[in-house]
Amino acid sequence: MLKRKLEKKKAAALDLKKSKTTQPDAITSGLFVQPFWMQFYKIECQLNEQLATLGLPTGITCTYNPVEYASSLHCAYLSRYLCGPKRVIFIGMNPGPNGMGQTGVPFGNVRTVRDMMHLSGEVLQPSLLHRKRPVNGLNCKIEEPSGVRLWELFERLAAGSLDTLSQQCFVHNFCPLAFFDEEGNNITPSELKGQLKQQIRDVCLDALEKQLQLLQPQFVVAVGEYVHKVLNRSKYCQTVSVSRLPHPSPRSLHNTNWSEKAQAFLEEQDLIKFMRNEAQGISY
């Protein structure tokens, strides 16, 4: 009798798993306390469901959502680097086609994810694959310059350890979608046209509000101008320090010495002590 009851409980717990966006090796039941990173991931899954109902913006042929098709790697990133609240959060715009679009990790250049973070996981395919934008996961051979610049600088400033960085800092993207036009051009959220541009922004901002309430950062750093403008609409950000780090993309004008500019900015904002886990406070 006891064995039968336990089997029924296990079956019921498994039924709670979502079919569209999965949490690898995650079982939800009253017997387990949900890890912190899963609380964050749950908000991401809810955001994905909302975005899926909006359709395609004007001029966009297809979108990729690596939080879904690369959920294994994405969750590996969260489970390793998001064990609790953070003092500082860096927020990028959306996945790059050869970074997070391949790995599910924000600014996640393949070499960074594989060799620096030592993460592994299965990467599936987007629901609609653009002929000019293949997804090869950790087998992708194309570098993502923004990811290389950002993570190499962060690792160096964190005394050579991303584990040290993650004690008080976290890197996230505002929007989980990559957008491509008919020719396969990467269209950023700031470049979208039509009514859906604002709708996508607002839905993503609602999710970000919940994520910020969960993480409780004291310093919110927008990576690039688009996110910085969006954060002006955030209620949470009205109560904390908000600043703008120049985006590391080579597409940005006068950006050849990004690392030097970024380090100077982080020193000016007195954030490096958090990156090195030298500031007193929370540590995970």
Disulfide bonds with the S-S distance in Angstrom:
none
